[in-house]
Amino acid sequence: MTTTVKRVVLAYSGGLDTSIIVPWLKERYGCEVYCYCSDVGQGAELDGLEARARASGADGVVVEDLRLPFVRDFVFPALRAGAVYEGRYLLGTSLARPLIASRQVWAAERFGADALAHGCTGKGNDQVRFELAYMALAPHLTVLAPWRDPAWTIRSREDALAYAEARGIAVPVRKGDLYSRDANLWHLSHEGGPLEDPAHPAPDDLYRLTAGAAAQPAWPETVTIGFESGRPVRLNGTALGPIELVEALNALAGRHGVGRVDIVESRLVGMKSRGVYETPAGTVLHEALDDLCRLVLPHDLYRTRQELSLRMADLIYNGQWFSPLRRALQAFVDTALQAATGEVAVELHRGRATAVARSSPQSLYRAGLASFDMTGYDRSHAEGFIRLFGLPLAVAAQRGGGAPAPGAAPNGASPPGAAANGRAHAAPPAPAAAARGAEVGGDGA
């Protein structure tokens, strides 16, 4: 039985999938189709977007500039949380989806629509991200997902191109150029085509935001990032808004090849997929803020932020931006980083961004305490601290459950020098340098 809808708002990008979905929805449901598109920094991709949407049959089109809320309210909060998925992916696509979906819901209310639609495939993460946002914000609206509809006969991008060609729909994709890309101010992602073979290196001409080795400057360049409570506010001493700061830093870091990531990641829907990402500004900002946090946060607070960053990254990647847990974790992070005010110098060179200097009025670093000069430090306090810190070890040893006795092998293994046949062999003498080193005390890290 076909669902009855009168008016649907489609999350429209102007790409191949959503371009063919406009006529498909009208043919399938006989409904009005309104296209909602947000500008989150796609640049030239938006040129002629409204005209293309109307040419494909849209009854109405909305294009909103969301660049500021995208960076200020989604990207920077994730940055403060240190959210990086599986240690490498800076969540560029994942962060844009909840914002786009929330404004799509607003458009549906504005137009009096009774349904929402998206062009996500049935194999990817984005279908989850869009639909969880719909459920959180507008659970009363019908959701149409053409790629999961039994009546949808398109199975590949080649099929989609043929469908568009048969209906005279112009799409910004050519046969032979079947990379799937997603662009915004924070990143540019590349998937599909030859990248579907993880053993195949990404061709250098794939990249658009970052320079290859041959085009990178020969000498390093240092940039200085200023933060206020974990929010980036200055670049090289100049106060900039969120959009301007990210754009400028993308250009600076990109020419040094900073921000390339080629990974096989674990999709929420249960499969491994390969993605190639370019996130120049994001790479520098994460390096700088983490370095500042090391300077201003107590160890337990810094460690807790690290631990929670993994959970935050999972929540964002999995489309749970509007969940109570994500909001609660964000409140913790924003409180924890109130002291994260200061400046960090980051060196850009040969694809790497490395923090090389930092300063803060909230610094916990004290030169008098950290230096080898013992003046002003009562070393006798260390003895009591060590005794209390090591008390559990001493108690365990007295019980008999502590460390093995000198010369004894752990877990029942043969001790050093014992052969399997029971005949002992002499252990080799310790090197002279090691013996001398054992006699020398030190305060290394």
Residue pairs with C-beta under 8 A, 6 or more apart in sequence:
2 28
2 29
3 29
3 115
3 142
3 144
4 29
5 29
5 31
5 114
5 115
5 142
5 144
6 31
6 32
6 114
7 31
7 32
7 33
7 34
7 111
7 112
7 113
7 114
7 115
8 25
8 29
8 31
8 32
8 33
8 34
8 113
8 114
8 115
8 116
8 117
8 144
9 34
9 35
9 36
9 104
9 107
9 108
9 111
9 113
9 115
9 116
9 117
10 18
10 21
10 22
10 25
10 33
10 34
10 35
10 36
10 58
10 116
10 117
10 118
10 119
11 18
11 36
11 37
11 100
11 101
11 104
11 116
11 117
11 118
11 119
11 130
12 18
12 22
12 35
12 36
12 37
12 49
12 53
12 58
12 61
12 119
13 37
13 42
13 45
13 119
14 37
14 45
14 46
14 49
14 52
14 53
14 172
15 45
15 119
15 171
15 172
15 173
16 157
16 160
16 161
16 164
16 171
16 172
16 173
17 119
17 121
17 147
17 160
18 35
18 119
19 52
19 56
19 164
19 169
19 170
19 171
20 56
20 154
20 160
20 163
20 164
20 167
20 169
20 171
21 117
21 119
21 146
22 33
22 35
22 53
22 56
22 57
22 58
23 56
23 57
23 167
23 169
24 146
24 152
24 163
25 31
25 33
25 117
25 144
25 146
26 33
26 57
28 146
28 149
28 151
29 144
31 115
32 59
32 60
33 57
33 58
33 59
33 117
34 58
34 59
34 60
34 61
34 62
34 107
34 111
34 113
35 53
35 58
35 60
35 61
35 62
36 62
36 64
36 103
36 104
36 107
37 46
37 49
37 53
37 61
37 62
37 63
37 64
38 63
38 64
38 65
38 66
38 99
38 100
38 103
39 46
39 63
39 64
39 65
39 66
39 67
40 66
40 67
40 70
40 96
40 99
40 100
40 184
40 185
41 67
41 70
41 183
41 184
41 185
41 186
41 243
42 183
42 184
43 183
45 172
45 183
46 63
49 61
49 63
50 61
50 63
52 170
53 61
54 61
55 169
55 170
56 169
60 111
62 107
62 110
64 103
66 99
66 100
66 103
67 185
67 243
68 241
68 242
68 243
69 99
70 95
70 96
70 99
70 184
70 185
70 186
71 185
71 186
71 242
71 243
71 246
72 242
73 99
74 95
74 96
74 98
74 99
74 321
75 95
75 185
75 186
75 242
75 246
75 282
76 231
76 232
76 242
77 330
77 333
77 334
78 91
78 95
78 312
78 316
79 230
79 232
79 282
79 285
79 286
79 289
80 230
80 231
80 289
80 333
80 334
80 337
80 340
81 305
81 308
81 309
81 312
81 313
81 329
81 330
81 333
82 286
82 289
82 290
82 293
82 305
82 306
82 309
82 312
83 91
83 309
83 312
83 313
83 316
84 90
84 91
84 286
84 309
84 313
85 91
85 94
85 265
85 313
85 314
85 316
85 317
86 263
86 265
86 266
86 313
88 261
88 263
89 261
89 263
89 265
89 275
89 277
89 317
90 186
90 187
90 261
90 277
90 279
90 282
90 283
90 286
91 313
91 316
91 317
92 182
92 184
92 186
92 187
92 188
92 189
92 277
92 279
92 282
93 126
93 182
93 184
93 187
93 189
94 125
94 129
94 316
94 317
94 319
95 186
95 316
95 321
96 182
96 184
96 186
97 126
97 129
97 130
97 133
97 319
98 129
98 133
98 319
98 321
98 322
100 130
101 129
101 130
101 133
101 134
101 137
102 133
102 137
102 322
104 116
105 116
105 133
105 134
105 137
105 138
105 141
107 113
108 115
108 116
108 138
108 141
109 138
113 141
114 141
114 142
115 141
115 142
115 143
115 144
116 134
116 138
116 141
116 142
116 143
116 144
117 143
117 144
117 145
117 146
118 126
118 127
118 130
118 131
118 145
119 146
119 147
120 126
120 127
120 130
120 145
120 147
121 127
121 147
122 145
122 147
122 148
123 269
123 271
124 267
124 269
125 267
125 268
125 269
125 317
125 318
125 319
127 145
127 147
127 148
128 268
128 269
128 318
128 319
129 318
129 319
129 321
130 319
131 143
131 145
131 319
132 319
132 320
132 322
133 319
133 321
133 322
134 141
134 143
136 322
136 323
137 322
146 152
147 154
153 159
154 160
154 163
157 173
157 178
157 180
157 192
158 175
158 178
161 171
161 173
161 175
164 170
164 171
177 193
178 192
178 193
179 190
179 191
179 192
179 193
179 195
179 206
180 190
180 191
180 192
181 188
181 189
181 190
181 191
182 188
182 189
183 189
185 243
185 246
185 247
185 250
186 246
186 279
186 281
186 282
187 209
187 259
187 277
187 278
187 279
187 282
188 208
188 209
188 277
188 278
189 275
189 276
189 277
189 278
190 202
190 206
190 275
190 276
190 277
191 273
191 274
191 275
191 276
194 200
194 203
195 202
195 206
195 274
195 275
195 276
196 274
198 264
198 274
202 262
202 276
204 212
206 276
207 260
207 276
207 278
208 278
209 250
209 254
209 259
209 278
209 280
210 253
210 254
210 257
210 258
210 259
210 260
210 278
210 280
210 351
211 254
211 255
211 256
211 257
212 257
213 257
213 350
213 351
215 255
216 255
216 256
216 257
216 350
216 351
217 255
217 256
219 349
220 256
220 347
220 348
220 349
221 252
221 256
221 347
221 348
221 349
222 345
222 346
222 347
222 348
222 356
223 235
223 236
223 249
223 252
223 253
223 284
223 345
223 346
223 348
224 234
224 235
224 236
224 237
224 343
224 344
224 345
224 346
225 232
225 234
225 235
225 249
225 284
225 285
225 288
225 289
225 343
225 344
225 346
226 232
226 233
226 234
226 235
226 237
226 239
226 342
226 343
227 233
227 288
227 289
227 292
227 340
227 341
227 342
227 343
227 344
228 341
229 334
229 337
229 338
229 339
229 340
229 341
230 289
230 293
230 333
230 334
230 337
230 338
230 340
232 242
232 245
232 285
232 288
232 289
233 239
233 240
233 245
234 240
234 245
234 343
235 245
235 248
235 249
240 248
245 281
246 281
247 281
249 280
249 281
249 284
249 285
250 280
250 281
251 280
252 280
252 348
253 259
253 280
253 281
253 283
253 284
253 348
253 353
254 278
254 280
256 348
256 349
256 350
256 351
257 350
257 351
258 280
258 283
258 284
258 348
258 351
258 352
258 353
259 277
259 278
259 279
259 280
259 281
259 282
259 283
259 284
259 353
260 276
260 277
260 278
260 351
261 275
261 276
261 277
261 278
261 279
262 274
262 275
262 276
262 277
263 274
263 275
263 276
263 277
264 272
264 273
264 274
265 272
265 273
265 274
265 275
266 272
267 273
268 317
268 318
268 319
283 353
284 346
284 348
284 353
287 346
287 353
287 354
287 355
288 344
288 346
288 355
289 340
289 344
290 355
291 344
291 355
291 358
292 340
292 342
292 344
292 358
292 360
293 302
293 305
293 337
293 340
294 302
295 342
295 358
295 360
295 363
295 364
295 365
296 339
296 340
296 341
296 342
296 360
296 362
296 363
296 364
297 305
297 336
297 337
297 339
297 340
297 364
298 364
301 336
304 336
305 333
305 336
305 337
308 329
308 332
308 333
311 325
311 329
312 326
312 329
312 330
312 333
315 321
315 323
315 325
315 326
315 329
316 326
320 326
339 360
339 362
340 360
340 362
341 360
341 361
341 362
342 358
342 359
342 360
342 361
342 362
342 363
343 358
343 359
343 360
344 355
344 357
344 358
345 355
345 356
345 357
345 358
346 353
346 354
346 355
346 356
347 353
347 354
347 355
347 356
368 375
368 376
368 377
369 377
372 443
393 402
393 403
394 402
396 402
397 403
404 410
407 415
407 416
408 415
409 415
409 416
414 420
416 427
417 424
417 425
417 426
417 427
418 424
418 425
419 425
